[in-house]
Amino acid sequence: MKQGLGVFIPLCLLAAFLSFSCATSERPRLVRDVRSDEIKGMMERRTPLVLVDTRTEYEYRQGRLPGAISIPPHRFGVLDTLIPPDKGVEIVFYCRGFG
């Protein structure tokens, strides 16, 4: 559980940062929890989507969602170069979660 919090807390901070930094006066980008069946539905409908796998490089190589990019927490500094600026693209961050 302690290891999970080590990833969860930075992800929460990142989500809060992205929600404020990506906001425009027209429409802010919302941050919310997404269930796996919702992600599956988005992928099936070909919703413009960026999947960000925040696990370690080793875990990423072991298996990932189709099309996901790897950005582990120690690389969060490059997010602005890897995430599309288009506000119409959904961005989903995922990790191993709590066991």
Secondary structure, DSSP 8 states (H G I E B T S, - for coil): -HHHHHHHHHHHHHHHHHHHHT--SS---------HHHHHHHHHTT--EEEEE-S-HHHHHH---TT-EE--GGGGGGHHHHS---TTSEEEEE-----
